[in-house]
Amino acid sequence: MWSAGTNWVVFPGTFQGATIKGSLQSTPHHPPSHSDPSGDTMTRDWLNQINTFYSASTATILQEFASTPDIDGNMLIDNTVIVYLTEVARAWDHNQQNMPLIIFGGKNTRLKGGTFLKVTSGSLPTQSGGTGNRPFNDVWLSLLPIFGVNLTSLGASTQYTGPLPGIFS
């Protein structure tokens, strides 16, 4: 985990060529994320550079896992599951529809590589313009068997519907 959603990780006011509105010397990452990107393109671009930084750092770690031998003779990535996600789809209004999620894992995880799933028509209340969200706990229920944990529920009955099909073989 790079940081919690409500983190206070501080970045320079000018980061990777983008400058936050107001040219601050430095500021925590979270509070500016509430800025409406259509009205504050400087902050939007600054936040995009932070997202690029975290994505590049994740890519570096994945490459290291792919080239580091594990104790069983495979590469470390072959025995690892890494979930890369954000807690909201759009930070500025906390919208949780179409939340991006990427799961990385090697050959011993049974993860189906190259698979894209678009999950729709969930049981959770809708936000503007949507048909409803599927509970995020369904992702965790899908991952648990890989670690030898077999649960049919996770949280209150309104917080899960069951494992998402199609992630693992």
KETORVEX-812052 format. One record per residue: residue number from 1; x, y, z of N, C-alpha, C in turn; residue in one letter. Coordinates in nm, 3 decimals. Layout:
% KETORVEX-812052
ATOM   num       npx       npy       npz      capx      capy      capz       cpx       cpy       cpz   residuo
ATOM   NUM         X         Y         Z         X         Y         Z         X         Y         Z         A
...
This chain:
% KETORVEX-812052
ATOM   num       npx       npy       npz      capx      capy      capz       cpx       cpy       cpz   residuo
ATOM     1     0.085    -0.117     0.000     0.000     0.000     0.000     0.089     0.123     0.000         M
ATOM     2     0.070     0.208    -0.099     0.147     0.331    -0.104     0.102     0.426     0.005         W
ATOM     3    -0.028     0.440     0.021    -0.081     0.527     0.126    -0.231     0.508     0.134         S
ATOM     4    -0.287     0.549     0.246    -0.433     0.544     0.263    -0.496     0.655     0.179         A
ATOM     5    -0.625     0.639     0.148    -0.695     0.739     0.067    -0.695     0.877     0.129         G
ATOM     6    -0.697     0.883     0.258    -0.696     1.012     0.327    -0.556     1.046     0.375         T
ATOM     7    -0.460     1.014     0.293    -0.320     1.027     0.332    -0.276     1.172     0.346         N
ATOM     8    -0.167     1.188     0.413    -0.104     1.318     0.430     0.037     1.314     0.372         W
ATOM     9     0.058     1.228     0.271     0.185     1.226     0.201     0.200     1.361     0.131         V
ATOM    10     0.315     1.426     0.150     0.338     1.560     0.097     0.419     1.552    -0.032         V
ATOM    11     0.375     1.627    -0.132     0.445     1.637    -0.260     0.482     1.783    -0.283         F
ATOM    12     0.589     1.807    -0.360     0.625     1.945    -0.391     0.515     2.014    -0.473         P
ATOM    13     0.506     2.144    -0.461     0.407     2.220    -0.537     0.426     2.210    -0.687         G
ATOM    14     0.550     2.193    -0.731     0.579     2.161    -0.869     0.636     2.020    -0.870         T
ATOM    15     0.565     1.929    -0.937     0.602     1.788    -0.935     0.600     1.735    -1.077         F
ATOM    16     0.711     1.684    -1.124     0.725     1.626    -1.257     0.669     1.719    -1.365         Q
ATOM    17     0.698     1.848    -1.352     0.659     1.944    -1.454     0.523     2.008    -1.437         G
ATOM    18     0.444     1.964    -1.343     0.312     2.023    -1.320     0.314     2.100    -1.188         A
ATOM    19     0.249     2.215    -1.188     0.245     2.300    -1.069     0.102     2.313    -1.021         T
ATOM    20     0.081     2.288    -0.893    -0.051     2.299    -0.835    -0.094     2.446    -0.833         I
ATOM    21    -0.221     2.469    -0.844    -0.274     2.605    -0.841    -0.227     2.674    -0.713         K
ATOM    22    -0.176     2.795    -0.726    -0.127     2.868    -0.612     0.023     2.854    -0.593         G
ATOM    23     0.088     2.767    -0.673     0.233     2.747    -0.666     0.283     2.723    -0.524         S
ATOM    24     0.217     2.636    -0.452     0.259     2.606    -0.316     0.395     2.541    -0.315         L
ATOM    25     0.470     2.564    -0.209     0.601     2.500    -0.196     0.584     2.349    -0.185         Q
ATOM    26     0.487     2.304    -0.105     0.453     2.163    -0.093     0.316     2.152    -0.029         S
ATOM    27     0.252     2.039    -0.049     0.119     2.019     0.007     0.089     1.870     0.017         T
ATOM    28     0.009     1.829     0.114    -0.034     1.689     0.117    -0.114     1.655    -0.009         P
ATOM    29    -0.109     1.533    -0.048    -0.175     1.483    -0.169    -0.327     1.485    -0.157         H
ATOM    30    -0.381     1.448    -0.042    -0.526     1.427    -0.033    -0.611     1.554    -0.046         H
ATOM    31    -0.590     1.659     0.030    -0.683     1.773     0.022    -0.702     1.830    -0.119         P
ATOM    32    -0.597     1.848    -0.200    -0.621     1.901    -0.335    -0.702     1.807    -0.425         P
ATOM    33    -0.710     1.679    -0.390    -0.785     1.586    -0.474    -0.934     1.619    -0.476         S
ATOM    34    -0.979     1.704    -0.385    -1.120     1.744    -0.382    -1.151     1.859    -0.477         H
ATOM    35    -1.051     1.907    -0.548    -1.068     2.016    -0.643    -1.136     1.964    -0.770         S
ATOM    36    -1.240     2.034    -0.817    -1.309     1.997    -0.940    -1.213     2.016    -1.058         D
ATOM    37    -1.178     1.908    -1.130    -1.076     1.919    -1.235    -1.118     2.009    -1.351         P
ATOM    38    -1.248     2.026    -1.374    -1.289     2.111    -1.485    -1.264     2.258    -1.455         S
ATOM    39    -1.262     2.294    -1.327    -1.239     2.434    -1.290    -1.099     2.461    -1.241         G
ATOM    40    -1.017     2.359    -1.228    -0.883     2.376    -1.175    -0.788     2.281    -1.248         D
ATOM    41    -0.756     2.313    -1.371    -0.675     2.224    -1.453    -0.532     2.213    -1.402         T
ATOM    42    -0.482     2.316    -1.335    -0.344     2.307    -1.282    -0.335     2.198    -1.176         M
ATOM    43    -0.431     2.197    -1.084    -0.431     2.094    -0.980    -0.458     1.958    -1.041         T
ATOM    44    -0.548     1.949    -1.139    -0.575     1.821    -1.207    -0.446     1.765    -1.266         R
ATOM    45    -0.371     1.851    -1.336    -0.246     1.805    -1.399    -0.144     1.764    -1.294         D
ATOM    46    -0.138     1.836    -1.183    -0.046     1.803    -1.073    -0.082     1.667    -1.015         W
ATOM    47    -0.212     1.645    -0.991    -0.258     1.516    -0.938    -0.231     1.403    -1.038         L
ATOM    48    -0.246     1.430    -1.166    -0.215     1.328    -1.267    -0.069     1.287    -1.262         N
ATOM    49     0.020     1.381    -1.234     0.162     1.348    -1.222     0.188     1.260    -1.099         Q
ATOM    50     0.114     1.284    -0.993     0.127     1.197    -0.874     0.079     1.056    -0.908         I
ATOM    51    -0.033     1.045    -0.979    -0.081     0.914    -1.021     0.020     0.844    -1.111         N
ATOM    52     0.083     0.920    -1.200     0.186     0.865    -1.287     0.305     0.815    -1.205         T
ATOM    53     0.343     0.891    -1.103     0.453     0.851    -1.014     0.421     0.718    -0.945         F
ATOM    54     0.300     0.704    -0.888     0.263     0.580    -0.821     0.256     0.463    -0.919         Y
ATOM    55     0.205     0.488    -1.039     0.198     0.381    -1.141     0.337     0.337    -1.183         S
ATOM    56     0.427     0.432    -1.205     0.564     0.398    -1.243     0.635     0.322    -1.131         A
ATOM    57     0.611     0.363    -1.007     0.672     0.293    -0.893     0.620     0.150    -0.884         S
ATOM    58     0.492     0.131    -0.911     0.435    -0.003    -0.910     0.496    -0.087    -1.022         T
ATOM    59     0.514    -0.028    -1.139     0.575    -0.100    -1.251     0.717    -0.144    -1.215         A
ATOM    60     0.791    -0.058    -1.148     0.928    -0.092    -1.107     0.928    -0.212    -1.012         T
ATOM    61     0.838    -0.210    -0.917     0.830    -0.321    -0.822     0.790    -0.451    -0.892         I
ATOM    62     0.694    -0.442    -0.984     0.654    -0.562    -1.058     0.771    -0.618    -1.138         L
ATOM    63     0.851    -0.532    -1.198     0.968    -0.579    -1.273     1.070    -0.645    -1.181         Q
ATOM    64     1.086    -0.589    -1.062     1.177    -0.651    -0.966     1.126    -0.788    -0.922         E
ATOM    65     0.994    -0.799    -0.899     0.936    -0.928    -0.861     0.950    -1.029    -0.974         F
ATOM    66     0.943    -0.982    -1.099     0.954    -1.072    -1.214     1.097    -1.120    -1.236         A
ATOM    67     1.195    -1.052    -1.178     1.335    -1.092    -1.199     1.403    -1.140    -1.070         S
ATOM    68     1.328    -1.152    -0.962     1.385    -1.197    -0.834     1.342    -1.341    -0.807         T
ATOM    69     1.436    -1.434    -0.793     1.400    -1.574    -0.766     1.336    -1.590    -0.628         P
ATOM    70     1.235    -1.675    -0.623     1.173    -1.711    -0.496     1.237    -1.841    -0.448         D
ATOM    71     1.205    -1.881    -0.328     1.267    -1.999    -0.267     1.237    -2.128    -0.344         I
ATOM    72     1.123    -2.132    -0.419     1.085    -2.253    -0.491     1.145    -2.261    -0.631         D
ATOM    73     1.230    -2.164    -0.670     1.292    -2.166    -0.801     1.218    -2.084    -0.905         G
ATOM    74     1.093    -2.049    -0.878     1.019    -1.960    -0.967     1.059    -1.817    -0.936         N
ATOM    75     1.006    -1.725    -1.013     1.027    -1.584    -0.983     0.927    -1.542    -0.874         M
ATOM    76     0.962    -1.442    -0.798     0.878    -1.396    -0.688     0.736    -1.361    -0.735         L
ATOM    77     0.723    -1.303    -0.854     0.590    -1.266    -0.904     0.501    -1.389    -0.924         I
ATOM    78     0.563    -1.506    -0.949     0.484    -1.628    -0.972     0.407    -1.673    -0.850         D
ATOM    79     0.448    -1.627    -0.733     0.382    -1.666    -0.608     0.321    -1.545    -0.536         N
ATOM    80     0.295    -1.440    -0.611     0.250    -1.315    -0.551     0.124    -1.264    -0.619         T
ATOM    81     0.033    -1.207    -0.540    -0.083    -1.136    -0.592    -0.072    -0.991    -0.543         V
ATOM    82    -0.076    -0.899    -0.637    -0.070    -0.756    -0.605    -0.196    -0.691    -0.659         I
ATOM    83    -0.268    -0.624    -0.572    -0.390    -0.553    -0.610    -0.357    -0.404    -0.615         V
ATOM    84    -0.381    -0.343    -0.728    -0.355    -0.200    -0.749    -0.490    -0.132    -0.771         Y
ATOM    85    -0.528    -0.046    -0.679    -0.660     0.014    -0.687    -0.662     0.151    -0.622         L
ATOM    86    -0.771     0.218    -0.641    -0.799     0.342    -0.572    -0.932     0.326    -0.501         T
ATOM    87    -0.952     0.403    -0.397    -1.075     0.388    -0.318    -1.196     0.453    -0.383         E
ATOM    88    -1.173     0.540    -0.478    -1.281     0.608    -0.549    -1.245     0.619    -0.696         V
ATOM    89    -1.346     0.629    -0.782    -1.319     0.646    -0.924    -1.282     0.790    -0.955         A
ATOM    90    -1.352     0.883    -0.890    -1.321     1.026    -0.904    -1.307     1.082    -0.764         R
ATOM    91    -1.189     1.133    -0.734    -1.163     1.183    -0.599    -1.244     1.308    -0.565         A
ATOM    92    -1.259     1.397    -0.659    -1.317     1.527    -0.627    -1.462     1.520    -0.582         W
ATOM    93    -1.537     1.417    -0.622    -1.675     1.405    -0.572    -1.700     1.268    -0.507         D
ATOM    94    -1.594     1.191    -0.482    -1.600     1.060    -0.417    -1.688     0.960    -0.491         H
ATOM    95    -1.702     0.976    -0.621    -1.780     0.883    -0.701    -1.713     0.747    -0.699         N
ATOM    96    -1.793     0.642    -0.678    -1.738     0.507    -0.669    -1.784     0.417    -0.783         Q
ATOM    97    -1.834     0.476    -0.890    -1.871     0.396    -1.006    -1.750     0.378    -1.096         Q
ATOM    98    -1.741     0.264    -1.158    -1.633     0.233    -1.251    -1.496     0.252    -1.186         N
ATOM    99    -1.484     0.200    -1.064    -1.356     0.211    -0.994    -1.254     0.121    -1.062         M
ATOM   100    -1.139     0.178    -1.097    -1.037     0.097    -1.162    -0.968     0.005    -1.063         P
ATOM   101    -0.934    -0.112    -1.110    -0.868    -0.212    -1.027    -0.786    -0.301    -1.119         L
ATOM   102    -0.662    -0.323    -1.082    -0.576    -0.414    -1.158    -0.520    -0.517    -1.059         I
ATOM   103    -0.524    -0.643    -1.099    -0.466    -0.749    -1.017    -0.351    -0.810    -1.094         I
ATOM   104    -0.234    -0.809    -1.033    -0.114    -0.868    -1.092    -0.081    -0.996    -1.017         F
ATOM   105    -0.036    -1.095    -1.090     0.007    -1.219    -1.027     0.068    -1.313    -1.129         G
ATOM   106     0.150    -1.402    -1.080     0.221    -1.495    -1.166     0.153    -1.629    -1.182         G
ATOM   107     0.224    -1.721    -1.244     0.167    -1.848    -1.287     0.113    -1.936    -1.174         K
ATOM   108     0.166    -1.925    -1.055     0.118    -2.010    -0.945    -0.003    -1.951    -0.872         N
ATOM   109    -0.050    -1.836    -0.914    -0.165    -1.772    -0.849    -0.297    -1.808    -0.916         T
ATOM   110    -0.291    -1.869    -1.034    -0.410    -1.905    -1.113    -0.485    -1.782    -1.167         R
ATOM   111    -0.423    -1.665    -1.160    -0.482    -1.543    -1.214    -0.489    -1.554    -1.366         L
ATOM   112    -0.605    -1.521    -1.423    -0.620    -1.521    -1.568    -0.559    -1.393    -1.623         K
ATOM   113    -0.446    -1.404    -1.687    -0.380    -1.287    -1.743    -0.456    -1.231    -1.861         G
ATOM   114    -0.442    -1.101    -1.881    -0.504    -1.035    -1.995    -0.655    -1.030    -1.991         G
ATOM   115    -0.714    -1.046    -1.875    -0.859    -1.048    -1.863    -0.910    -0.910    -1.822         T
ATOM   116    -1.012    -0.862    -1.892    -1.077    -0.736    -1.857    -1.221    -0.767    -1.818         F
ATOM   117    -1.259    -0.726    -1.700    -1.397    -0.745    -1.654    -1.461    -0.610    -1.632         L
ATOM   118    -1.580    -0.590    -1.683    -1.658    -0.472    -1.653    -1.778    -0.522    -1.574         K
ATOM   119    -1.780    -0.489    -1.446    -1.884    -0.539    -1.356    -1.995    -0.434    -1.349         V
ATOM   120    -2.117    -0.475    -1.382    -2.229    -0.382    -1.385    -2.347    -0.438    -1.309         T
ATOM   121    -2.446    -0.355    -1.290    -2.574    -0.393    -1.229    -2.557    -0.458    -1.093         S
ATOM   122    -2.483    -0.393    -1.007    -2.465    -0.444    -0.872    -2.584    -0.416    -0.783         G
ATOM   123    -2.574    -0.463    -0.661    -2.686    -0.453    -0.567    -2.680    -0.327    -0.481         S
ATOM   124    -2.571    -0.252    -0.488    -2.560    -0.133    -0.405    -2.635    -0.016    -0.468         L
ATOM   125    -2.674     0.082    -0.387    -2.747     0.198    -0.440    -2.669     0.267    -0.551         P
ATOM   126    -2.744     0.325    -0.643    -2.678     0.392    -0.755    -2.629     0.530    -0.716         T
ATOM   127    -2.529     0.573    -0.788    -2.488     0.713    -0.784    -2.531     0.772    -0.917         Q
ATOM   128    -2.520     0.899    -0.935    -2.573     0.965    -1.053    -2.529     0.896    -1.182         S
ATOM   129    -2.627     0.862    -1.263    -2.599     0.807    -1.395    -2.566     0.660    -1.400         G
ATOM   130    -2.577     0.586    -1.292    -2.537     0.446    -1.293    -2.650     0.351    -1.266         G
ATOM   131    -2.621     0.223    -1.279    -2.720     0.119    -1.253    -2.695     0.048    -1.121         T
ATOM   132    -2.600     0.095    -1.045    -2.570     0.031    -0.918    -2.432    -0.029    -0.919         G
ATOM   133    -2.374    -0.034    -0.803    -2.239    -0.087    -0.788    -2.244    -0.226    -0.726         N
ATOM   134    -2.151    -0.307    -0.767    -2.133    -0.436    -0.701    -2.044    -0.412    -0.580         R
ATOM   135    -2.073    -0.472    -0.467    -1.989    -0.449    -0.348    -1.844    -0.487    -0.374         P
ATOM   136    -1.753    -0.404    -0.327    -1.611    -0.429    -0.348    -1.566    -0.554    -0.273         F
ATOM   137    -1.636    -0.591    -0.168    -1.601    -0.713    -0.096    -1.608    -0.837    -0.186         N
ATOM   138    -1.682    -0.827    -0.297    -1.687    -0.940    -0.391    -1.550    -0.967    -0.452         D
ATOM   139    -1.470    -0.862    -0.470    -1.332    -0.881    -0.520    -1.252    -0.958    -0.416         V
ATOM   140    -1.262    -0.916    -0.291    -1.185    -0.983    -0.185    -1.231    -1.128    -0.169         W
ATOM   141    -1.361    -1.155    -0.183    -1.410    -1.293    -0.176    -1.350    -1.377    -0.290         L
ATOM   142    -1.325    -1.316    -0.405    -1.263    -1.386    -0.517    -1.118    -1.421    -0.489         S
ATOM   143    -1.048    -1.334    -0.416    -0.906    -1.353    -0.388    -0.879    -1.452    -0.276         L
ATOM   144    -0.968    -1.460    -0.181    -0.943    -1.540    -0.060    -0.906    -1.686    -0.086         L
ATOM   145    -0.971    -1.758    -0.178    -0.933    -1.899    -0.200    -0.789    -1.917    -0.244         P
ATOM   146    -0.732    -1.818    -0.311    -0.592    -1.827    -0.353    -0.500    -1.841    -0.231         I
ATOM   147    -0.544    -1.786    -0.119    -0.467    -1.791     0.005    -0.517    -1.899     0.100         F
ATOM   148    -0.601    -1.990     0.049    -0.650    -2.099     0.130    -0.762    -2.062     0.224         G
ATOM   149    -0.827    -1.949     0.202    -0.938    -1.904     0.288    -1.066    -1.918     0.208         V
ATOM   150    -1.160    -1.992     0.261    -1.288    -2.011     0.193    -1.400    -1.950     0.276         N
ATOM   151    -1.443    -1.834     0.235    -1.555    -1.765     0.298    -1.666    -1.748     0.197         L
ATOM   152    -1.789    -1.754     0.241    -1.902    -1.728     0.153    -1.959    -1.589     0.175         T
ATOM   153    -1.911    -1.521     0.279    -1.958    -1.386     0.307    -1.842    -1.303     0.361         S
ATOM   154    -1.858    -1.171     0.349    -1.757    -1.081     0.401    -1.827    -0.949     0.435         L
ATOM   155    -1.844    -0.925     0.563    -1.914    -0.805     0.607    -2.063    -0.832     0.624         G
ATOM   156    -2.137    -0.723     0.637    -2.283    -0.733     0.649    -2.342    -0.784     0.518         A
ATOM   157    -2.462    -0.834     0.522    -2.524    -0.895     0.403    -2.538    -0.795     0.288         S
ATOM   158    -2.538    -0.667     0.315    -2.546    -0.567     0.209    -2.409    -0.532     0.151         T
ATOM   159    -2.303    -0.593     0.205    -2.167    -0.557     0.163    -2.102    -0.663     0.074         Q
ATOM   160    -2.176    -0.761     0.029    -2.122    -0.862    -0.062    -2.237    -0.930    -0.133         Y
ATOM   161    -2.208    -0.986    -0.250    -2.305    -1.071    -0.320    -2.242    -1.207    -0.352         T
ATOM   162    -2.110    -1.213    -0.347    -2.037    -1.337    -0.375    -1.914    -1.308    -0.458         G
ATOM   163    -1.826    -1.406    -0.474    -1.703    -1.386    -0.550    -1.732    -1.346    -0.695         P
ATOM   164    -1.648    -1.260    -0.750    -1.660    -1.224    -0.892    -1.607    -1.340    -0.975         L
ATOM   165    -1.683    -1.387    -1.072    -1.632    -1.493    -1.159    -1.537    -1.435    -1.263         P
ATOM   166    -1.448    -1.520    -1.313    -1.365    -1.482    -1.425    -1.228    -1.426    -1.392         G
ATOM   167    -1.194    -1.414    -1.263    -1.064    -1.358    -1.228    -0.957    -1.467    -1.226         I
ATOM   168    -0.991    -1.582    -1.172    -0.895    -1.692    -1.157    -0.944    -1.815    -1.232         F
ATOM   169    -0.850    -1.898    -1.273    -0.886    -2.022    -1.344    -0.904    -2.134    -1.243         S
